[in-house]
Amino acid sequence: MEHHVHEHPHEHEHTHAHAAEGKTVLITGAAGGIGRATVALFCSRGWNVIGVDRATFGNGFPEHGLFIQSDISKPEALLSIFGKAREFTAALDALVNNAAVQVAKPLIETSVEEWDAVMAANLRSVFLGVKLSHPLLKVRGGAIVNVSSVHAIQTSANIAAYAASKGGMLALTRAMAIEFAPDNIRV
């Protein structure tokens, strides 16, 4: 396996220089269960796939895709990710905000740092990722899929930070849909 030195030590990528003809999707949380299945689905439909995850993908990432190992909870990482996306493709046809972290403990035992980490990964990353992807989605008109959770509406004990982040995502999704409709971007 080749070893690459990266400008940002928290990133690693598997890449093909540029997207092939056709549609392109960027998927966060690409190495997890839902993310991996989403990568496979888009690939099976002939889409170019840009996958992002803080974990490695391992075998099976699309040969002509771009995988970026990076932590989307960090704004500087998102700036780098979308810079690489712009080098890979001139337009995005879809963005799938799937990445999430969870802290499973009672609210009164949740630290401010844990709360902030969940909000940074699950909500701020969606805000900033959408903001950075907007110029690429606007090129041909595209779609944004925000993967929320039943916990946004009906939750249980010991998952307050996650539930709050997913509830915030639902409100943000509605606001995006209104603001992005004139740009032919469906949310």
Solvent accessible surface area in square Angstrom, and as a share of the most:
residue,aa,sasa,rsa
1,M,229,1.02
2,E,131,0.59
3,H,164,0.73
4,H,84,0.37
5,V,142,0.81
6,H,43,0.19
7,E,154,0.69
8,H,46,0.21
9,P,129,0.81
10,H,64,0.28
11,E,6,0.03
12,H,58,0.26
13,E,35,0.16
14,H,80,0.36
15,T,74,0.43
16,H,70,0.31
17,A,76,0.59
18,H,115,0.51
19,A,25,0.19
20,A,60,0.46
21,E,169,0.76
22,G,48,0.46
23,K,107,0.45
24,T,1,0.01
25,V,0,0.00
26,L,1,0.00
27,I,0,0.00
28,T,8,0.05
29,G,9,0.08
30,A,0,0.00
31,A,16,0.13
32,G,37,0.35
33,G,65,0.63
34,I,109,0.55
35,G,0,0.00
36,R,91,0.33
37,A,64,0.50
38,T,23,0.13
39,V,3,0.02
40,A,60,0.46
41,L,88,0.44
42,F,35,0.15
43,C,56,0.33
44,S,88,0.57
45,R,171,0.62
46,G,60,0.57
47,W,56,0.20
48,N,12,0.06
49,V,1,0.01
50,I,0,0.00
51,G,0,0.00
52,V,0,0.00
53,D,20,0.10
54,R,151,0.55
55,A,50,0.39
56,T,90,0.52
57,F,12,0.05
58,G,57,0.55
59,N,147,0.75
60,G,69,0.67
61,F,19,0.08
62,P,18,0.11
63,E,133,0.60
64,H,95,0.43
65,G,0,0.00
66,L,4,0.02
67,F,5,0.02
68,I,0,0.00
69,Q,38,0.17
70,S,2,0.01
71,D,30,0.15
72,I,16,0.08
73,S,20,0.13
74,K,79,0.34
75,P,49,0.31
76,E,87,0.39
77,A,0,0.00
78,L,5,0.03
79,L,101,0.50
80,S,18,0.11
81,I,2,0.01
82,F,2,0.01
83,G,19,0.18
84,K,39,0.16
85,A,0,0.00
86,R,126,0.46
87,E,123,0.55
88,F,6,0.02
89,T,17,0.10
90,A,85,0.66
91,A,2,0.01
92,L,0,0.00
93,D,14,0.07
94,A,6,0.04
95,L,0,0.00
96,V,7,0.04
97,N,6,0.03
98,N,18,0.09
99,A,19,0.15
100,A,47,0.36
101,V,30,0.18
102,Q,100,0.44
103,V,30,0.18
104,A,81,0.62
105,K,61,0.26
106,P,48,0.30
107,L,104,0.52
108,I,165,0.84
109,E,109,0.49
110,T,26,0.15
111,S,44,0.28
112,V,108,0.62
113,E,127,0.57
114,E,50,0.22
115,W,86,0.30
116,D,78,0.40
117,A,53,0.41
118,V,0,0.00
119,M,36,0.16
120,A,13,0.10
121,A,8,0.06
122,N,0,0.00
123,L,44,0.22
124,R,106,0.39
125,S,5,0.03
126,V,4,0.02
127,F,104,0.43
128,L,27,0.13
129,G,3,0.02
130,V,4,0.03
131,K,124,0.52
132,L,34,0.17
133,S,0,0.00
134,H,37,0.16
135,P,79,0.50
136,L,10,0.05
137,L,1,0.00
138,K,104,0.44
139,V,90,0.52
140,R,127,0.46
141,G,12,0.12
142,G,3,0.03
143,A,18,0.14
144,I,5,0.02
145,V,76,0.43
146,N,22,0.12
147,V,37,0.21
148,S,30,0.19
149,S,27,0.18
150,V,106,0.61
151,H,43,0.19
152,A,22,0.17
153,I,146,0.74
154,Q,137,0.61
155,T,72,0.42
156,S,70,0.45
157,A,84,0.65
158,N,72,0.37
159,I,16,0.08
160,A,34,0.26
161,A,4,0.03
162,Y,24,0.09
163,A,12,0.09
164,A,45,0.35
165,S,0,0.00
166,K,3,0.01
167,G,25,0.24
168,G,22,0.22
169,M,1,0.00
170,L,49,0.24
171,A,52,0.40
172,L,45,0.22
173,T,30,0.17
174,R,149,0.54
175,A,44,0.34
176,M,9,0.04
177,A,38,0.29
178,I,136,0.69
179,E,120,0.54
180,F,29,0.12
181,A,64,0.50
182,P,117,0.74
183,D,42,0.22
184,N,99,0.51
185,I,4,0.02
186,R,160,0.58
187,V,48,0.28
